[in-house]
């Protein structure tokens, strides 16, 4: 079984950046059983013409992506790994079936730990 | 798979909680003046332990570092997956910035212990910079708060006292460390420990009471290694600590299972400690004489009431509660009031190795009174046993907790709440032990007995 993780990273190693301010997402595909993973692509989050600021609520006028647009962009991902994410965005993603996590460790460690957790909570019969 | 039941039909899950989890012993840190616990656990843990042990139990309040004050890392899904060490480090840094305490005690709860957070690694970094901070592994599943208490005590001694105490080999004659009640769990601990200290000082000792307002707090803990001996005043809580100190600082210990209530028991208690400590007993004798004069002055007035039969005062009793108060009350009620023991139930899940010795104490409550004790925690079974007990033809008096109120009503008896949870008592500094506490206890018992029909 495979699943995908979207990661916000400034350098491809650290998981940093605020989810709402990330210009792009690295998409990682994980093979559950093999504990192996690879980056399959990078997706830009600049959908609209203007500055990318994702905020779940309305914010007085300047153009930005709505959380719905980001959810569409990352609809094939099960998890998001980011530095920081706001409550509203977190809930919107949860409702769409995407679990957002703030990781204190670099990508290679984070994906490994996340996969261990993922396998535990998606065991047969649960 | 069949469910294991013990001889009373109790399984490993109980109805009506009688204690907190190991993390609940954070209140032992709160009880040390100047100390502050830091909880590395889930978001509801401290609230639950506070609300049960320190609120709906005498409405004691959290004091300086308890209640809403206690810093908590509020571990969530992130920390379960990636570990909570970074969050703990950030929490400690923030705490050191805005909270003032002489000693911080980091308590690792269930989540940290299960996901394998290396709290010792985090704390060691701070200890290297001489921050007064220690850690204790109090995952809730390790046991109840009685167990957590001694885990914490040992951690503080091992990591703080041992590091900062000066002249650890020097022993001061007459200085004793007292290990007795469990702070907050024993609802009347604040008043009790003050009375206990007063009694031992009156006997001629210098007392490290260690918890509560009578203690000088963290600086007092630093003198633990200098004590002449350790005094354990409880059926079992504190024995592990005393044995640990015996090995570590070469200190003998005296174990007195009966926490004294009333003049008779208190005099016996004082004499035993003075004998063991080999100090001059003239001061103790004078103290006992003075105290007894005051005690019996009041009791003499009280006998006008007690000698009457108008109110149908209770003759038989049951005690349901933790081992320390249970044994202490039994001794007092039989020896000073002449009441008849009907049923004794100990509810603090005493470690198996101590149970036999404790049961033996009940066999010799007085030279002509012997009774048995059962170790039960489940509320349904406790109620059932009380209903099946023969209390004679007069309504019984039950010394128990809020959980026993309904049973007492059904038995048309009286109830005095003496332990956790005591949700119908406001407790500020009231004591039920020693000389002064015994008189307060008598007030409570007989006020309850005569107000029944009011």
Interface residues (C-beta under 8 A of the other chain):
Chain A: X99 X101 X102 X103 X104 X105 X110 X113 X114 X117
Chain B: X77 X78 X80 X81 X82 X83 X86 X87
